[in-house]
Amino acid sequence: MRHHVHERIFWISCIAIAFFQPVFGRIVPLCIGIMVLNWLVDGRFVHNLLRVLSEPMRKYTLGFASLYLLYLIGLLYTTNFDYGWFDLEVKLSLLVFPLVFATSPWPLFSPQRLNFILWGFVTGCLAGALIFLGHASVNEYSYRIPNSFYYMKLAWFFHPSYLSMYYNFAIAVLILKMLKGLNGHFVKSLFMVGLILFLAVMILLLSSKAGVFTLGAIILLAALYSWKKMKSKLTGLLIVGSGVALFGISYWLAPVAFSRISAAGHAVSSQPSSARLQSESNADRMAVWVTAIGILKENYLTGVGTGDVKDALLDGYKKNNMIPAFEHQFNAHNQYLQTFVTLGIGGFLLLVVLMVHPALWAFRNGQVLYFAFLLIFGMNILVESMLEVQAGVVFYAFFNILLFTAKRNGDTVS
């Protein structure tokens, strides 16, 4: 009876983590703390820890903590211990979720409970989006603040890229549900379409370049899934056609939402320069990449260390006269580069393996939702160092482990 209560608390804490992440992230650490405390009081982790060596699935789950351990080793050759310990605190979810899930009762959740967690996340995305739209409405019509429905002003206390990433994953969950329910209730499928369109419009209004491109990738993935897996070319064409119509109508009604994408194209076509005196996000990001590459060329074997990566980047910005990047203390704006600069070639390769190997497994075994999740996160960390902040670390660490451990249940979104 006591163990049953602990399992229920564990499940509910997972729902809370999923729900509050796209609504108010400051509550998430409290939810994680409740999960860990419940795990400790339950006590079965002591017995299950011994089973990690004999059960491959537990071993693989715990293996996701290897990146955190490498960051811990990176403290051994660092000088800025204050930042190093702070960075390890931010990344603690990379250790907590693999450890807790690997040493918990197996299987952790039934398909029904897993679906509750996923729906909790989708509901959180919808609730958060309504809050942001309400806040934008007050700013636009009461305080006369222009462009309140776009980009940073719409995202409010979130970064648009992270919020767009959340919405893209919610769309992936909804699309999979809709495709699997095409032969079921028409009204429910129509409701799903409405939710998908709503979140897609939110992504376009947030104007995150990575978010818009990721949305396009999800639409193509959904079309391929319906074509190959469901043997429905018509559905695939309808999905692509709907996506094209959505982008076209959105560009016609709100061209300002696409202005940052046009600026990105201009920045890419222009001659890159490391010296930046005025801030422009696309050019700043490319200049930061040039600086990061210069640092890793001199430290490619071991990196500069967990605590010294920030100082190394700031020194590079100062040396290259990159005033905006130095003043705002930018990270590398690319997690692969960030990890490479921090931990060297070993850290970079480990991050790539942790992204690519599960994605290949998911693709080969028909785990579409898990593959979509890794695709979404993998695309976003090309332009953001998302493992440097809680909003990115918890999202990856939690859903990666959740979907990986649920592999025997298949794509449970019902």
C-alpha positions as CSV (number, residue, x, y, z in Angstrom):
1,M,0.0,0.0,0.0
2,R,2.8,2.4,0.9
3,H,4.7,1.7,-2.3
4,H,1.5,2.3,-4.3
5,V,1.2,5.8,-2.7
6,H,4.8,6.6,-3.6
7,E,4.2,5.6,-7.2
8,R,1.2,7.8,-7.4
9,I,3.1,10.7,-6.0
10,F,5.9,10.1,-8.5
11,W,3.4,10.0,-11.4
12,I,1.6,13.2,-10.2
13,S,4.9,15.0,-9.8
14,C,5.8,14.1,-13.4
15,I,2.4,15.6,-14.5
16,A,3.2,18.8,-12.5
17,I,6.7,19.1,-14.1
18,A,5.2,18.7,-17.6
19,F,2.3,21.1,-17.0
20,F,4.2,24.0,-15.3
21,Q,7.2,23.9,-17.6
22,P,5.5,26.0,-20.4
23,V,3.5,28.0,-17.9
24,F,5.7,29.1,-15.0
25,G,9.1,27.5,-14.9
26,R,10.0,28.6,-11.4
27,I,7.6,26.0,-9.9
28,V,9.3,23.2,-11.8
29,P,12.3,22.9,-9.3
30,L,9.8,22.5,-6.5
31,C,8.1,19.7,-8.4
32,I,11.4,18.0,-9.1
33,G,12.3,18.3,-5.4
34,I,9.0,16.6,-4.4
35,M,9.8,13.8,-6.9
36,V,13.3,13.2,-5.5
37,L,12.2,13.4,-1.8
38,N,9.4,10.9,-2.6
39,W,12.0,8.7,-4.3
40,L,14.3,8.8,-1.3
41,V,11.5,8.1,1.2
42,D,10.2,5.2,-0.9
43,G,13.7,3.6,-0.5
44,R,13.4,1.0,-3.3
45,F,16.2,2.7,-5.2
46,V,18.7,0.9,-3.0
47,H,17.6,-2.5,-4.3
48,N,17.0,-1.3,-7.9
49,L,20.5,0.3,-8.0
50,L,22.0,-3.2,-7.8
51,R,19.8,-4.2,-10.8
52,V,21.2,-1.6,-13.0
53,L,24.2,-3.8,-13.9
54,S,22.1,-6.8,-14.8
55,E,19.2,-5.1,-16.6
56,P,20.2,-3.4,-19.9
57,M,17.3,-0.9,-19.9
58,R,18.2,0.4,-16.5
59,K,21.8,0.6,-17.6
60,Y,21.0,2.6,-20.7
61,T,18.8,4.9,-18.8
62,L,21.5,5.7,-16.3
63,G,23.9,6.1,-19.2
64,F,22.2,9.5,-20.1
65,A,23.8,10.9,-16.9
66,S,27.3,10.4,-18.5
67,L,27.3,14.0,-19.9
68,Y,26.7,15.4,-16.4
69,L,29.6,13.3,-15.0
70,L,31.8,14.7,-17.8
71,Y,30.9,18.2,-16.7
72,L,31.8,17.2,-13.2
73,I,35.2,16.0,-14.3
74,G,35.6,19.4,-16.1
75,L,35.8,21.0,-12.6
76,L,39.1,19.3,-12.1
77,Y,40.9,21.6,-14.5
78,T,39.0,24.8,-14.0
79,T,39.8,28.0,-12.0
80,N,36.4,29.7,-11.7
81,F,34.8,27.3,-9.3
82,D,32.0,29.6,-8.4
83,Y,30.7,29.5,-12.0
84,G,31.5,25.8,-12.3
85,W,29.4,24.8,-9.3
86,F,26.6,27.1,-10.5
87,D,26.7,25.5,-14.0
88,L,26.5,22.0,-12.4
89,E,23.5,23.1,-10.3
90,V,21.8,24.3,-13.5
91,K,22.5,21.0,-15.2
92,L,21.5,18.8,-12.2
93,S,18.5,17.5,-14.0
94,L,20.8,15.7,-16.4
95,L,21.8,13.5,-13.4
96,V,18.6,13.5,-11.4
97,F,16.2,12.1,-14.0
98,P,18.4,9.3,-15.3
99,L,19.2,8.2,-11.7
100,V,15.7,8.4,-10.4
101,F,14.1,6.7,-13.5
102,A,16.8,4.0,-13.7
103,T,16.3,3.0,-10.0
104,S,12.5,3.2,-9.8
105,P,10.0,0.3,-10.2
106,W,9.9,-1.1,-13.8
107,P,8.0,-0.3,-16.0
108,L,7.5,3.1,-14.5
109,F,4.2,4.1,-16.0
110,S,1.3,2.4,-17.8
111,P,0.5,3.8,-21.2
112,Q,-2.5,5.6,-19.7
113,R,-0.4,7.3,-17.1
114,L,2.2,8.3,-19.7
115,N,-0.6,9.8,-21.7
116,F,-1.7,11.9,-18.7
117,I,1.8,13.3,-18.5
118,L,1.9,14.2,-22.2
119,W,-1.6,15.7,-22.0
120,G,-0.5,17.6,-19.0
121,F,2.3,19.2,-21.1
122,V,-0.1,20.0,-23.9
123,T,-2.6,21.5,-21.5
124,G,0.2,23.6,-19.9
125,C,1.2,24.9,-23.4
126,L,-2.4,25.9,-24.1
127,A,-2.8,27.5,-20.6
128,G,0.4,29.4,-21.0
129,A,-0.4,30.6,-24.5
130,L,-3.7,32.0,-23.3
131,I,-1.9,33.8,-20.4
132,F,0.6,35.3,-22.9
133,L,-2.2,36.4,-25.2
134,G,-4.1,38.0,-22.4
135,H,-1.0,39.9,-21.2
136,A,-0.3,41.0,-24.8
137,S,-3.9,42.2,-25.2
138,V,-3.6,44.4,-22.0
139,N,-0.3,45.8,-23.3
140,E,-1.6,46.5,-26.8
141,Y,-5.0,47.9,-26.1
142,S,-4.7,49.4,-22.6
143,Y,-1.1,50.6,-22.5
144,R,-0.7,51.1,-26.3
145,I,2.5,49.2,-26.5
146,P,3.2,48.4,-30.2
147,N,3.9,44.9,-31.4
148,S,2.8,43.3,-28.1
149,F,1.7,40.2,-29.9
150,Y,5.1,39.5,-31.4
151,Y,8.5,38.0,-30.3
152,M,9.8,39.0,-26.8
153,K,6.8,41.1,-25.9
154,L,4.5,38.2,-26.4
155,A,6.7,35.6,-24.7
156,W,6.8,37.9,-21.6
157,F,9.0,36.1,-19.0
158,F,10.0,33.3,-21.4
159,H,12.6,33.3,-24.2
160,P,10.7,33.0,-27.5
161,S,13.0,30.1,-28.7
162,Y,12.3,28.0,-25.7
163,L,8.6,28.7,-25.8
164,S,8.4,27.8,-29.5
165,M,10.3,24.6,-28.8
166,Y,7.7,23.6,-26.2
167,Y,4.8,24.4,-28.6
168,N,6.5,22.4,-31.4
169,F,6.7,19.3,-29.1
170,A,3.0,19.8,-28.1
171,I,2.1,20.0,-31.8
172,A,4.0,16.7,-32.4
173,V,2.0,15.1,-29.6
174,L,-1.3,16.4,-31.1
175,I,-0.5,15.4,-34.6
176,L,0.4,11.9,-33.6
177,K,-2.9,11.6,-31.7
178,M,-4.9,13.1,-34.6
179,L,-3.3,10.7,-37.2
180,K,-4.0,7.7,-35.0
181,G,-7.6,8.8,-34.5
182,L,-8.5,9.6,-38.1
183,N,-10.7,6.6,-38.2
184,G,-12.3,7.4,-34.8
185,H,-14.3,10.4,-33.7
186,F,-14.5,13.2,-36.3
187,V,-15.3,15.9,-33.7
188,K,-12.2,15.0,-31.6
189,S,-10.0,15.0,-34.7
190,L,-11.4,18.4,-35.7
191,F,-10.7,19.7,-32.2
192,M,-7.1,18.5,-32.5
193,V,-6.7,20.4,-35.7
194,G,-7.9,23.5,-34.0
195,L,-5.4,23.1,-31.2
196,I,-2.5,22.4,-33.6
197,L,-3.4,25.5,-35.7
198,F,-3.6,27.6,-32.5
199,L,-0.1,26.6,-31.3
200,A,1.3,26.9,-34.8
201,V,0.1,30.5,-35.0
202,M,1.6,31.1,-31.6
203,I,5.0,29.9,-32.9
204,L,4.7,32.2,-35.9
205,L,3.9,35.2,-33.6
206,L,6.8,34.4,-31.3
207,S,9.0,34.8,-34.4
208,S,11.7,32.4,-33.3
209,K,13.6,31.5,-36.4
210,A,14.5,28.0,-35.0
211,G,10.9,27.6,-33.9
212,V,9.5,28.4,-37.4
213,F,12.0,26.1,-39.1
214,T,11.3,23.3,-36.6
215,L,7.6,23.7,-37.2
216,G,8.2,23.1,-40.9
217,A,10.3,20.0,-40.1
218,I,7.4,18.6,-38.0
219,I,4.9,19.2,-40.8
220,L,7.2,17.3,-43.2
221,L,7.7,14.5,-40.6
222,A,4.0,14.2,-40.1
223,A,3.4,14.0,-43.9
224,L,6.1,11.3,-44.2
225,Y,4.6,9.3,-41.3
226,S,1.1,9.3,-42.8
227,W,2.5,8.4,-46.2
228,K,4.9,5.6,-45.1
229,K,3.4,4.3,-41.9
230,M,-0.3,4.8,-42.5
231,K,-0.1,4.3,-46.3
232,S,-2.1,7.5,-46.9
233,K,-0.6,9.7,-49.5
234,L,-3.7,11.9,-49.5
235,T,-3.3,12.7,-45.8
236,G,0.3,13.5,-46.4
237,L,-0.5,15.9,-49.1
238,L,-3.2,17.5,-47.0
239,I,-0.7,18.0,-44.2
240,V,1.9,19.6,-46.5
241,G,-0.8,21.7,-48.2
242,S,-2.2,22.9,-44.8
243,G,1.3,23.8,-43.7
244,V,2.0,25.8,-46.9
245,A,-1.4,27.6,-46.5
246,L,-0.7,28.4,-42.8
247,F,2.7,30.0,-43.6
248,G,1.3,31.8,-46.6
249,I,-1.7,33.3,-44.8
250,S,0.4,34.1,-41.7
251,Y,2.9,36.0,-43.9
252,W,0.1,37.9,-45.6
253,L,-1.7,38.9,-42.3
254,A,1.4,39.4,-40.1
255,P,4.5,40.1,-42.2
256,V,6.3,41.5,-39.1
257,A,6.4,38.0,-37.7
258,F,8.6,36.9,-40.6
259,S,10.9,39.9,-40.6
260,R,13.5,38.2,-38.3
261,I,13.7,35.3,-40.8
262,S,14.5,37.7,-43.6
263,A,17.1,39.4,-41.5
264,A,18.6,36.0,-40.8
265,G,19.0,35.3,-44.5
266,H,20.6,38.6,-45.0
267,A,23.1,38.0,-42.2
268,V,24.0,34.6,-43.6
269,S,24.6,36.0,-47.1
270,S,26.7,38.9,-45.7
271,Q,30.4,38.6,-45.0
272,P,30.8,37.4,-41.4
273,S,32.8,39.6,-39.1
274,S,33.8,39.0,-35.5
275,A,33.9,42.7,-34.5
276,R,30.5,43.9,-33.5
277,L,29.8,47.4,-32.2
278,Q,26.0,47.3,-32.4
279,S,23.6,44.5,-31.5
280,E,21.9,42.5,-34.2
281,S,20.9,38.9,-33.2
282,N,21.8,37.1,-36.4
283,A,25.1,38.8,-37.0
284,D,25.9,38.6,-33.2
285,R,25.3,34.9,-33.2
286,M,27.5,34.2,-36.2
287,A,30.3,36.4,-34.6
288,V,29.9,34.4,-31.4
289,W,30.3,31.2,-33.3
290,V,33.5,32.5,-34.9
291,T,34.9,33.4,-31.4
292,A,33.9,30.0,-30.0
293,I,35.6,28.1,-32.9
294,G,38.7,30.1,-32.3
295,I,38.8,29.1,-28.6
296,L,38.1,25.4,-29.3
297,K,41.0,25.3,-31.8
298,E,43.3,26.0,-29.0
299,N,41.6,23.7,-26.5
300,Y,40.1,20.9,-28.6
301,L,41.3,18.0,-26.5
302,T,40.0,18.8,-23.1
303,G,38.2,22.2,-23.5
304,V,38.7,25.1,-21.1
305,G,36.8,23.4,-18.2
306,T,33.3,23.6,-16.7
307,G,34.0,26.8,-14.7
308,D,36.1,28.7,-17.2
309,V,34.0,28.5,-20.4
310,K,32.2,31.8,-19.6
311,D,35.4,33.6,-18.9
312,A,37.0,32.2,-22.1
313,L,34.1,33.4,-24.2
314,L,34.0,36.9,-22.6
315,D,37.8,37.2,-23.1
316,G,37.3,36.3,-26.8
317,Y,34.5,38.8,-27.2
318,K,36.7,41.5,-25.6
319,K,39.6,40.6,-27.8
320,N,37.5,40.7,-31.0
321,N,35.8,44.0,-29.9
322,M,32.4,42.3,-29.8
323,I,30.8,44.9,-27.5
324,P,27.1,43.6,-27.5
325,A,28.2,40.0,-26.9
326,F,30.5,41.1,-24.1
327,E,27.9,43.3,-22.4
328,H,25.2,40.7,-22.5
329,Q,27.6,37.9,-21.6
330,F,26.4,35.7,-24.4
331,N,27.1,31.9,-24.3
332,A,28.1,30.2,-27.6
333,H,24.5,30.1,-28.9
334,N,25.1,26.6,-30.1
335,Q,25.1,23.7,-27.6
336,Y,27.4,21.6,-29.7
337,L,30.0,24.4,-29.8
338,Q,29.4,25.3,-26.1
339,T,30.0,21.7,-25.0
340,F,33.0,21.5,-27.3
341,V,34.6,24.6,-25.8
342,T,33.8,23.4,-22.3
343,L,34.8,19.7,-22.4
344,G,36.8,19.3,-25.6
345,I,36.3,16.7,-28.3
346,G,35.2,14.0,-25.8
347,G,32.3,16.1,-24.6
348,F,31.3,17.1,-28.1
349,L,31.2,13.5,-29.3
350,L,29.3,12.3,-26.3
351,L,26.6,15.0,-26.8
352,V,26.3,14.0,-30.5
353,V,26.1,10.3,-29.5
354,L,23.4,11.0,-26.9
355,M,21.4,12.8,-29.6
356,V,22.0,10.6,-32.7
357,H,22.0,7.1,-31.2
358,P,18.6,7.3,-29.5
359,A,17.2,9.1,-32.6
360,L,18.4,6.2,-34.8
361,W,16.9,3.7,-32.4
362,A,13.6,5.6,-32.3
363,F,13.5,5.8,-36.1
364,R,14.2,2.1,-36.6
365,N,11.7,1.0,-34.0
366,G,8.9,3.2,-35.1
367,Q,9.0,5.4,-32.0
368,V,7.8,8.5,-33.9
369,L,7.1,10.8,-30.9
370,Y,10.6,10.1,-29.4
371,F,12.2,10.7,-32.7
372,A,10.2,14.0,-33.2
373,F,11.3,15.1,-29.7
374,L,15.0,14.5,-30.4
375,L,14.6,16.2,-33.8
376,I,13.0,19.2,-32.2
377,F,15.7,19.6,-29.5
378,G,18.5,18.7,-31.9
379,M,17.5,21.5,-34.3
380,N,17.1,24.1,-31.5
381,I,20.4,23.5,-29.9
382,L,22.1,24.3,-33.2
383,V,21.3,28.0,-32.6
384,E,20.9,28.1,-28.8
385,S,22.9,26.7,-25.9
386,M,19.9,25.2,-24.3
387,L,21.7,23.0,-21.7
388,E,23.0,26.2,-20.1
389,V,19.6,27.3,-18.6
390,Q,16.9,25.5,-16.6
391,A,14.3,26.0,-19.3
392,G,16.3,23.8,-21.7
393,V,17.9,21.4,-19.3
394,V,14.7,20.2,-17.7
395,F,12.8,19.9,-20.9
396,Y,15.5,17.7,-22.5
397,A,16.4,15.7,-19.4
398,F,12.8,15.0,-18.4
399,F,11.1,14.2,-21.7
400,N,14.2,12.3,-23.1
401,I,14.1,9.9,-20.2
402,L,10.3,9.7,-20.1
403,L,10.0,8.8,-23.7
404,F,13.1,6.5,-23.7
405,T,11.9,4.4,-20.7
406,A,8.4,4.2,-22.3
407,K,9.7,2.5,-25.4
408,R,8.0,-0.8,-24.7
409,N,4.7,1.0,-24.7
410,G,5.2,2.4,-28.1
411,D,3.8,5.8,-29.1
412,T,1.2,6.0,-26.4
413,V,-0.7,9.2,-27.1
414,S,-4.3,8.3,-26.7
